[in-house]
Amino acid sequence: MSYQDKHPTCPDCSRSFIINAQEQGLCGELGYDEPKRCRTCRQSREDARRHGGSDRYLAHPRELLAATV
């Protein structure tokens, strides 16, 4: 299947970004949806998920115990 570059608009920042043919092919191959947000907004959301709401794990890290066989 041949893909053409797409120029969607990011719903978060309203900027246009490019989804090239290679990215579209990879998404199709892996069964993923095409990105709806630009790289900057995707990274911001990922950082927020990674650090927001999970501060309790950072404040109290798990105790590592020796493995028993």
VOKE-165351 format. One record per residue: residue in one letter; x, y, z negated of N, C-alpha, C in turn. Coordinates in steps of 0.05 Angstrom, whole numbers. Layout:
BEGIN
- A:X:Y:Z:X:Y:Z:X:Y:Z
...
! end
This chain:
BEGIN
- M:17:-24:0:0:0:0:18:25:0
- S:11:44:16:28:68:17:14:90:1
- Y:30:105:-14:20:126:-31:30:153:-21
- Q:14:173:-26:22:201:-20:25:216:-46
- D:44:235:-47:47:251:-71:21:266:-78
- K:14:267:-103:-10:281:-113:-1:305:-129
- H:-19:325:-130:-13:350:-145:-37:356:-163
- P:-42:339:-184:-64:345:-203:-58:368:-221
- T:-78:377:-235:-75:399:-254:-77:387:-283
- C:-58:394:-299:-58:385:-327:-81:397:-342
- P:-98:381:-356:-120:392:-371:-112:408:-396
- D:-88:404:-406:-79:419:-430:-68:446:-423
- C:-50:448:-403:-37:474:-397:-45:486:-371
- S:-62:472:-356:-73:482:-330:-52:486:-309
- R:-28:474:-312:-8:476:-291:-10:452:-273
- S:-3:456:-248:-2:434:-228:24:419:-232
- F:23:393:-228:47:376:-230:46:355:-208
- I:68:342:-203:70:323:-181:71:294:-192
- I:54:277:-181:56:249:-185:66:238:-159
- N:91:230:-158:102:221:-132:93:193:-125
- A:98:185:-101:89:159:-91:101:136:-107
- Q:126:139:-115:139:118:-131:125:114:-158
- E:118:136:-171:104:135:-197:76:122:-194
- Q:62:129:-172:36:117:-167:38:87:-163
- G:59:79:-148:63:50:-143:69:35:-169
- L:85:47:-186:92:35:-211:67:32:-229
- C:51:54:-230:27:53:-247:8:31:-236
- G:5:29:-210:-12:8:-199:-2:-19:-204
- E:24:-23:-202:37:-49:-207:33:-58:-235
- L:36:-40:-254:34:-46:-283:5:-45:-293
- G:-13:-36:-277:-41:-34:-285:-47:-10:-302
- Y:-30:10:-301:-35:35:-317:-51:55:-301
- D:-65:73:-315:-78:95:-302:-56:115:-295
- E:-61:131:-274:-42:153:-267:-43:174:-289
- P:-21:187:-294:-20:208:-315:-39:231:-309
- K:-52:240:-329:-70:263:-327:-57:289:-336
- R:-36:286:-352:-22:309:-363:6:311:-352
- C:17:335:-352:45:339:-343:64:327:-363
- R:89:324:-356:109:311:-374:112:327:-400
- T:112:353:-399:115:369:-423:92:364:-442
- C:68:365:-432:44:361:-450:43:332:-460
- R:50:312:-443:51:284:-452:71:281:-475
- Q:94:294:-472:115:292:-493:105:305:-518
- S:92:328:-516:82:342:-540:61:325:-554
- R:43:312:-539:23:295:-552:36:271:-565
- E:56:259:-552:70:236:-563:84:244:-589
- D:98:267:-589:111:277:-613:91:282:-636
- A:68:293:-629:48:299:-650:38:273:-662
- R:33:253:-645:23:227:-655:45:214:-672
- R:69:216:-663:91:203:-677:96:216:-705
- H:92:242:-707:99:256:-732:75:266:-747
- G:52:269:-734:28:278:-748:13:255:-761
- G:7:258:-786:-9:238:-799:7:214:-810
- S:31:212:-802:47:189:-812:69:199:-830
- D:67:222:-841:87:233:-859:90:216:-884
- R:69:201:-892:71:185:-916:92:163:-912
- Y:96:154:-888:116:133:-883:144:145:-884
- L:147:171:-876:172:184:-877:180:191:-906
- A:160:198:-922:165:206:-950:171:182:-967
- H:159:159:-961:164:135:-976:170:112:-958
- P:195:110:-949:202:88:-931:199:61:-944
- R:194:41:-927:191:14:-938:217:4:-949
- E:215:-12:-969:238:-25:-981:245:-50:-964
- L:269:-52:-956:278:-75:-940:288:-97:-959
- L:277:-120:-956:284:-143:-974:300:-163:-958
- A:316:-178:-972:332:-199:-958:314:-221:-949
- A:319:-232:-925:302:-253:-914:310:-280:-928
- T:290:-296:-933:296:-322:-945:291:-343:-924
- V:307:-364:-925:304:-385:-905:292:-410:-918
! end
